[in-house]
Amino acid sequence: MGRNLTLRLPEDLVRRAREVALKRGQSLNAFVEELLRQALAEEGPEESLARQLSWMRQGLFSSEGQALPSREERHARGA
């Protein structure tokens, strides 16, 4: 079973997406899932790693709400 996701999209975009999904014989949910899978498959490992490192530097993966140290800070040697 999948996880529910609520999105806020412009009405005209939703209407057009629904029309395309119907022409393909899909539900809107199946159509959006297919588009997401295609977009994510196009991202190679390098782009994925760069994106995740960027998130980490911004503190998006910090459990304490603080930015994580940069590579330079992590590897700094005391003089």
QUIQUIJO-V112050 format. One record per helix or strand. SS is the DSSP state (2 for helix, 1 for strand). FROM is the first residue (numbers start at 1). TO is the last residue. If there is no record, write none. Layout:
ss=SS from=FROM to=TO
ss=SS from=FROM to=TO
This chain:
ss=2 from=11 to=24
ss=2 from=28 to=42
ss=2 from=45 to=57
ss=2 from=71 to=74
